[in-house]
Amino acid sequence: MKLQKNGVFMSLQRILSDNMKRFRKKTGITQARLAEIINSSTNYIAEIETLKKFPSPGKLEDIAKALKVEPYELIMPINEVLNSEDKKSITYKITSEIRTLLDNVENQYSPHIQEDNINKNTDR
């Protein structure tokens, strides 16, 4: 199975490898510690991450649990995977951008609105 990511085709195995590495680094878990948690060898984890092996569904679930993610997150292209911290970060950035835009609009049109209100009040 091949999936396209940024114009490059990636195999499911490559996606798993990249996501495992990313989630391991994010959680601060070494290959050795992950192997220990899932009752496996460091060599086995290294072989998954270097595309030499693919875990069974049961091992995939064990790996996901150890990395505190859902199993599907390990096999989804990175642009599809957003954890709650990513979502918070994106939401914060979008909110900040919206506030900046609203401030700019207010600063740009506020003098005109105030002038219009003064003219309306003096016309009465």
Number of C-alpha atoms within 10 A of each C-alpha: 7 12 14 10 12 8 7 9 12 15 16 18 21 19 21 24 23 20 20 22 19 15 18 19 13 10 12 12 16 14 20 15 17 20 19 13 16 17 11 14 16 15 12 17 25 17 15 19 21 14 16 12 14 19 16 9 10 10 15 19 18 18 23 19 14 20 22 12 14 15 18 13 19 26 21 15 20 15 8 9 14 12 12 8 9 11 12 12 12 13 12 12 12 12 12 12 12 12 12 12 12 12 13 12 11 13 11 11 12 13 11 12 12 11 12 12 12 11 11 10 9 8 7 5
